Amino acid sequence: MYPATYIWRVKLRHQLGYYTTFFWGPDGSFTGKDYYGAHPYPDGGGSTTSTHKWELSIWGSDHVNDANGNSTQLGYDAWRTQALRVWDSGSAKVHEFYWDLPDTTKVIRISVDRSYGSSPPSNAALTFGDAPWSLGNERLSGLLRGIQLYSSALSVNDILAEVTTPLSSSAGNASIWYLNLNPTPSDISDKSGKGHHPAWVGTSRASPWTGP
């Protein structure tokens, strides 16, 4: 759970209510602890809400305020390159969600007590495109590609380098955990060489996409 860096590209279609880019957390009932996620959040909550902000979800709270005062209101049907890095600073668990790279001023930054995540759930799962505790109800509506996962908290400069050219930084090359820049319904396998191959949940499958 800590440390880690997640990089991905997403283009969201408009939909009502909740939808998920990814969660790290229990593969079962929602506990409100020992999890995190970065994705859209309906303004004020609710399954029928029509507008959204980017959010960092952690410890049962949905954080939508940018550290530098930027508006986090979603722009639909536009590609975003995003990254989340998480680590133990020695005094706190720190989480930074860069929601519109390469602009590093657009970041939601949350620190919580260092005890958070010290006992990760035994049924932990990294789930893209849906919430593991509410399968089918928070499914991503949009396009998702360029998934790069690392077992370290990369520096901001290393994140930008990895976005441009995967495995180009020494830290990224040393800590790559999963890599698939162009996943398809028939191939979501790990291209990093580490053998961390994911699996589809249930019978639902994303449809293939071509276009701008």
N, C-alpha and C positions, 0 to 999 in steps of 0.2 A: 504493500500500500504506500509506503514511503521508503526511499525517494522514488519518484517517477516523473517522466515527461511524456505527454501525449501531443501528437501533431496530427491534424486532419484538415480536409477541405470539405465544405458543405455548401449546398445551394438549396435553400428552404422554399418550399411551396407554402402558400398561405393555407392555414387550417384553423379551426376553432380549438380552444382549450390547450391541453398539454401535448407536447411532443418532445422526444428524447434524442439527443445525439449519442451520449453514452453515460453510463453509471459504473462506478466501481463500488460494489456493495454486496450485501447478502442476497443469495439466490433463493429468495423466499419472502417471508413477511417483512414489511418495512418496519425498521426499529428506530429510525431517526438518529442513529449513531453509526460510527464506523463505516462511512460511505462518503463518496463525493461524486459530483457530476457537473457537466458544463453544457448548456443547451439553451433553447428558448424557454421563457416562462410567461404565461398569460398575465397580463396586467391585472393585479389584484387577485389572481387565482381564478379558478372556475373552469369547468369543462366547456362552457359556451362562450368564453371571452374571445374576442376577435383580434385583439392587438397583443403584441408581445415585446418583451425586452430580453436581451442576453442575460443569463444568470449563472452564478456559481452556487450550486446547492451543496450544503454541508450542515451536519448536526441539526437537521430538521428545519433549517432556515433557507430562504431563497434570496440571495444577495444580488441585486441588480444595479447597484451604484458603482460607477466607474471611479477609480482612485484619483483621476485627474479631472473629474467633472464632465467628461464626455457623455453625451446621450447614448444610452445602450438600446434605444428603440430599434427593433428589427427593420431591415430592408429586405423584403422578400424577393425571390427570384434573382439573387445576386450571389456569385461565388464569394465565400469567405475562407481565408486560410486562418486557422485558429490553433492555439496551443494552450495546454494546461501543464504547469509544473508544480510539484508538491514536494515538500521536504521538511525534515526536523532541523530547526535552526539551533537547537540546544536549549532554547527557552520557550519555543512555541512550534506548532505545526503550521507551516505557511503554505498558502495556495494562491497561485497567480493564473488567472484566465486571460490570455491575450486573444481578444475576440475579433480583431481585424488586422492581422499582420499584412505587411511589415510595419505598420504603425504601432510601435511599442508603447505609445502613450495611452492607448486604448486597452486598459487592463482593469479587471476586477480583482482586488487583492484582499484576502481574508486570512487572519491568523487566529488560531484557536488554542486552547490549552494543550500543552504537550502530551497530556494523557490520552488525547483523542486518537483512536486507531491503534492504541498500544496492544490491544487484544483483538485483532481482526477476526471476523466471523469465520467459522470453520467451513461454511458453505459459500465463501466469497466467489464472485463472478465479475468479469468485465463484460458488460453487455452493451453492444452498439445497436442503435435504432429502436430501442424499447426499454421500458423499466422492468427489471427482473421481478419486481413484486406486483406488477400490474400489467402483465403481458397482454398485448392487443389493445390496451386502453391509452397508451402514451406513445404509440408507434410514430416514428419519424415520417414526415411527409416531405420528401425532397431527395436530393442526390448527395451521395457520400462517397468520397474517394480519398486517395493520398494518405492512408493511415500509417503512421510511424509511431511506434511505442518504444520507450527507453526505460531501463531500470536505474536511472539516475536523474537528478535534477539538473538538466543542462543549463548553462548560462544563457542569457538572452542572445549574445552573439553567436553561440553555438546553435541555438534554435533557428536563428535566421539563416545560418549556413546550411543546416540540415533541411530547411524548407527549400532552399535553392537547389542543393545537391545532396541527397541522402547519403550518409556515411562519409561526408567530406570532412567532418571535424573529428579530432582524435577522441574526444569524449563521446560523441555520438557513435562512432565506429566501435568503441569499446563496450558500450552499454546498450546497443540495439537489442530489442527483445522481440519485436514483430515488425514486419514491413510488407505492405502490399499497396502499391501506388494506384493500381487499377483493379480492384476486386470486382468479380463478376458473380452472378448467381451460381455458376458452376465452379468457381475458383476463388475461395477466400483464404487460401493456404498462405502460410508464412513464407515470405521470400527472403528473410534475413539469414537463413541457414541455421537458426536456433531451434527450429522444430516446434514452435509454439502455434500449432494449427488450431484454429477455432472451429466451432460447429454451429450450424443453424439451430435455432430454437423453434420447435414445432414444425408444422408443415408449410408455413408461410415463407415465401421467398421474394426478395426484391426482383424487380424487372430490369433487364439490361437497358442501358442508356447510351445514346450517341447524340452529340450535338455540342453547341458552344458552352 
